[in-house]
Amino acid sequence: MVREQPRIATPRYEGVITIEPGKRGGRPCIRGMRITVGDVLGWLSVGMTEEEIIDDFPELTRSDIHAALAFAANREKRAKSVGHEIAL
């Protein structure tokens, strides 16, 4: 008998991450706001917790942060598959 590996739920980012020409240079943003995926990644990279980010930017939700991470991970995976780097 073959056991199936448990599936890990992947956060969805469709409808959360938006890209609009002319807004933040066409970078991926959170729900049409001027907060980019790169902003969120930057805050996390300097050690801010999700709670601190939400305290500083109450318009963001925990789901928004998870969507930004999922989007960045997917974009990185796609970029590696074609051998390119993509700015966030």
C-alpha positions in Angstrom: 0.0 0.0 0.0 1.3 3.4 -1.0 0.8 6.2 1.4 -0.1 9.6 0.1 2.0 12.5 1.3 -0.1 15.0 3.3 -0.8 18.1 1.3 0.2 21.4 2.8 -2.3 24.2 2.2 -0.7 26.9 0.0 -1.9 30.5 0.6 -3.7 31.9 -2.4 -2.6 35.2 -3.8 -5.0 35.6 -6.8 -7.2 38.7 -6.2 -4.9 39.8 -3.4 -1.7 40.7 -5.4 -2.4 43.2 -8.1 -0.2 44.7 -10.8 -1.2 48.0 -12.3 1.0 50.0 -14.8 1.8 53.3 -13.3 1.3 52.3 -9.7 4.6 51.8 -7.9 6.4 51.2 -11.2 4.2 48.3 -12.1 5.4 46.3 -9.1 3.1 43.7 -7.5 1.0 45.4 -4.8 -1.4 44.3 -2.1 -5.0 44.7 -3.0 -4.4 47.7 -5.2 -2.8 49.6 -2.3 0.6 51.3 -2.7 2.2 48.6 -0.5 4.2 46.2 -2.6 5.1 42.6 -2.2 8.7 43.9 -2.0 7.8 46.2 0.9 6.3 43.3 2.9 9.4 41.1 2.2 11.7 43.9 3.2 9.9 44.4 6.5 10.0 40.7 7.2 13.7 40.5 6.2 14.7 43.1 8.8 13.0 41.1 11.5 9.5 42.7 11.8 6.9 40.2 12.9 3.5 39.9 11.2 2.0 41.6 14.2 4.4 44.6 14.0 3.6 45.0 10.3 -0.1 45.0 10.9 0.3 47.4 13.8 2.2 49.8 11.5 0.0 49.2 8.5 -3.5 48.4 9.9 -4.9 48.2 6.3 -2.9 45.0 5.9 -4.1 41.6 7.2 -2.3 38.4 8.0 -3.7 36.9 4.9 -2.2 39.8 2.8 1.2 39.0 4.3 0.8 35.3 3.5 -0.3 36.1 0.0 2.8 38.3 -0.5 5.0 35.4 0.6 3.2 32.9 -1.6 3.4 35.2 -4.6 7.1 35.8 -4.1 7.8 32.1 -3.6 5.9 31.3 -6.8 7.6 34.0 -8.8 11.0 32.8 -7.5 10.2 29.3 -8.6 9.2 30.4 -12.0 12.2 32.6 -12.4 14.6 29.8 -11.5 12.9 27.5 -14.0 13.7 29.9 -16.8 17.0 31.2 -15.4 16.0 34.8 -14.7 15.8 37.1 -11.7 12.6 39.1 -11.3 12.4 42.2 -9.2 9.7 42.5 -6.6 
